[in-house]
């Protein structure tokens, strides 16, 4: 048990940050939540969050004593976790930079490779790769469907302070790394199919991976990303509980196609009803993060002169769906 704590704030409350809040609260770690609008502040003040972990246990988390309006905050923090979508990240960093202590750091838990957007802040950023899925159920309970891990790595290429393991474990396993880009690209590839491809068809993971043509398209998507990673000389780091892209993507080192299809079928069966975040965004007529997932792949591929038609198709299809909504 820690006797002294770093000062922690969270800006942006959603499925991922609520999972982290659950771990902090279970470990009795102090933290602040910076609310950007009054209605959200009142809602969190009046209604404890309902959180269900992979073990099925439902926990009520009372956040009343943790809340402050962003414009009223007078504190400075060692760490500020940013829980917004990529397209809003610049706004959130600008809004919270005066709240960081001189040696304070942001923790970016977005999908994609958000560190690349803010190279001038490299010394002040820790990247967080999320290895779990949390959804909001119809009764507003946050449901974490798998144990997962939080992989943390300094944007400058070193390991973060080991205190993070004490802050979040055992409720949220932590992996500290000096190879953040390897984990980022692995998760980017996974997201390109479970978010990007699934959203292009607006289906659950079961509907996606139990369809043979969709599995073929998923493997094509991963093969293109594997080519980009190899050209960039990215050494893949596999998120615990996941599977290496180097083995699923075609070309050198890949598994036989029938095994790749079997792995995707098993994934579809395990997470049959899961509609991942980008699918839910389209369901709710919200703008997606496609530019930062498959769009990031397309951007890098174009610079390298690599053809990635499947990823291009996914980006185009989702942009068409966004316009229809």
Number of C-alpha atoms within 10 A of each C-alpha: 8 11 5 7 12 16 18 21 25 23 21 19 19 15 20 20 19 22 22 18 22 22 19 20 17 16 17 13 20 15 22 20 25 22 22 16 11 12 10 13 19 13 12 20 17 12 13 14 19 18 23 22 18 15 10 11 9 14 16 13 17 15 19 16 11 15 19 18 14 18 12 9 15 9 12 18 22 17 23 29 23 22 22 20 19 23 16 10 18 14 11 18 18 9 14 20 16 13 20 20 15 11 10 20 23 24 21 24 24 22 19 26 23 22 21 11 12 14 13 10 15 16 15 20 24 27 27 28 27 20 19 19 19 25 20 17 10 7 7 11 18 23 22 22 17 15 17 19 20 24 23 27 26 24 27 18 15 15 17 17 11 11 11 16 15 16 25 22 16 12 18 20 19 22 19 19 19 16 21 26 21 19 26 27 26 28 24 24 28 22 21 28 27 23 27 32 29 27 30 22 16 22 21 21 28 21 20 26 28 19 14 13 10 18 21 14 17 27 21 20 28 26 23 22 29 25 19 23 22 12 12 12 10 17 15 21 19 18 23 15 11 13 14 15 24 23 18 24 24 21 12 9 11 16 15 11 14 8 13 18 20 14 16 23 21 14 17 21 15 12 18 17 13 20 22 22 22 24 26 20 17 19 14 10 14 13 17 23 21 25 18 21 26 28 20 18 24 24 14 15 21 13 8 12 9 15 14 22 13 20 28 16 15 24 23 15 16 26 16 12 16 15 9 9 11
